[in-house]
């Protein structure tokens, strides 16, 4: 591979292969970035001319020199395996023998109820509403940001999470305490959308190929974001000006500032609200399977970590010291 002469064509193939398999845009960007780094690390050689030694050397560099986490190293490996197996269609035995880095088991950070109240008390407006939903419904940050109008059912008190982690849909609760403020917010969003329509705007990005199947769906109210951005962006593929959903960094910054203002020493983030949701449900006596479904975990063992957070291990064991002092 000389210079970048073959590189754009290869990366174009990666883009096409990922989209054909409905990978998320975030995963697409991540995979392409790792494949490019792999190529550059090996002197811009074409991956077809490389093999096990080059892959192992690249992963070792990430671990020893870059000191990346196990999850980051595994993401890089997944991108490279996708390149060889799917794009280059090379079926080497050694690909199956590459061992993924072992991720350390760490207990999640959890806020007590009074700490959640303190943090939310420092937030206002849309960030407050989104943070309240993450805690009240167990949503991930991106799941909350990507909510569409049609997925919030006020009558049933439910939220449908579309295409969550692992490309799965699930249903969780719409907290009663948020129905009025969320309905008020949605009404404001609707007025803004109607104004956009009058300006010949108002279309949003649709999942998969729905834009081609239903040409007018992008303008329909049900497909609009619950939390749209305040500004438009130009979408090159459609040639339209659109609103993206509110960028997750807006909520992350608001959460970080709220934790600081609350004087809480824990390294709490937006995802901490989801951890707190699960832990507090477990404290309230809800069974682990119900919590698993609400969180969207494929394996109950993932949900079981919250029993360790409570230090109950499923048996509500008390320390013998508590009966002595």
Secondary structure, 3 states (H helix, E strand, C coil): CCCCCCHHHHHHHHHHHHHHCCCCHHHHHHHHHHHHHHHHHCCCCCHHHCCHHHHHHHHHHHHHCCCCCHHHHHHHHHHHHHHHHHHCCCCCHHHHHCCCCCCCCCCCCCCCHHHHHHHHHCCCHHHHHHHHHHHHHCCCHHHHHCCEHHHEECCCCEEEECCCCCCCCEEEECCHHHHHHHHHHHHHHHHHHHHHHHCCCCECCCCCCHHHHCCCHHHCHHHCECCEEEEEEEECCCCEEEEEECCHHHHHHHHHHHHHHHCCCCCCCHHHHHHHHHHHHHHCCCCHHHHHHHHCCCCHHHHCHHHHHCCCCCCCCCCHHHHCC
